[in-house]
Amino acid sequence: MTKTTPRGRRRTVARHGALSSPHPATFLLKIVGIVAAVALVSVGGVAAYAAIDLTAGVASEAVELEGQDAVPPDIGAIETGVDLLVVGTDECEPEYAYMFGERCTGADAEGQLNDVNMLVHISNNPRRVTVVSFPRDLMVPIPSCTREDGSSTGAMSKQQINSAWSYGGLSCVAKTISALSEQSIPMAAKVSFGNVINITDAIGGVDVCIGNGGIRDRYTGIDWPAGMRNVQGMEALQFLRTRHGLENGSDLARISNQQQYMSRLARKLVSEEVLSDFGQLYRLAVTAVDNVTLSESLTNPVTLAQIGLAVKDVPFDQIVFVQYPVNTDPADPNRVVPNYAAADQLWAALAANEPIAVTNDPNRGGGVVTVDPSESPAPTETTAPDPDATESAPPVDEAVVQLPDSIPGTSAADQTCSAGNLRTSG
């Protein structure tokens, strides 16, 4: 891929002071917090701290990823980094089906859609983490995939990305995103949306910030005032699914709102309250293993530990969440198509392991609003600095790649609140 050099360079929009990095154990949980926030959990972090028998139960159901590179014995041996795909499906679990309305009452109620697709890129030294979210309404080519029964599907030139699961499960989603991004994806995990209830209950909920005058969404049952709110169980699922409760009301706005959840869950998981309680940590590991479908490459606890060691010193401001760049589909204003030119700049920066900066103003998307940390209510959990951590933020003279304005996103160090659809009077 040809590398495109941006003309301007600066730091991430709304970037605040870098937080100190946790030690390897805590970062394993932070990675889980990041990738689990929407797909809701990747076993990658917490399972490494539980007994090996926790992974033994899922190994027999693990998925082989078709056409992807094998995972080497040492994560550090991957010179261009490693990519982990996290997929969230909307399967109609009986106890939560009412939350999905017509999706779970019609002819398609038995099927599954991969509505959340996140590619987690961990760079080689210096280590950085970039989480790329792919909109569910993105129209892309879907390659030929192998079904569970061994038969193959035909390649398709243009289909909605969230239909890839129906053609070949987790492996087909990985193959589709691998072809789109030109990245090899050796590891993947899948979780149903309903499992967020079990996950958030296991960690005591996540503090989220509701901006504007609040959120009201009759589709998900939300009617919440502005301010900080601890969401647990069903409320967490409602928060992650809402789009009608946001100022913009689009799926793209929902991605921005979900990224707020990711950042705050990451902070929660590296707080002393969670990490100092081994019993809680173990229960989280058990819950994670019980709620995921893994690729074969993620069932080895050694691999899980190596992922944590590979990223142990990454500070929050070098954990960046971005949305894959898109344009409106000329054939359907309700769908989007890839903005390949902008995406090429993102992939080139990741391949070159250059620090990236989001230049798109997150306030424009209608999903979140930025806030000054001194002016927003503080969450009940706080991030405890690790005295043994080393600072790995880029030196002040290291060039930072300014991403195109067409790539929305934030870093884990940014402070945002949901852009609610209710406005205060006066």
JOSULBEL-V174859 format. One record per helix or strand of 3 or more residues. SS is the DSSP state (@ for helix, = for strand). FROM is the first residue (numbers start at 0). TO is the last residue. Records with the same first field share a line. If there is no record, write none. Layout:
SS=FROM-TO, FROM-TO
//
This chain:
@=23-38, 45-48, 52-58, 74-76, 96-103, 160-180, 192-201, 232-240, 250-268, 271-274, 277-289, 295-297, 300-309, 315-317, 339-350, 361-364
==81-88, 113-121, 128-132, 137-141, 155-159, 186-191, 205-216, 221-230, 292-294, 318-322, 325-328, 331-337, 354-356, 367-369, 399-401, 408-410, 415-417
//
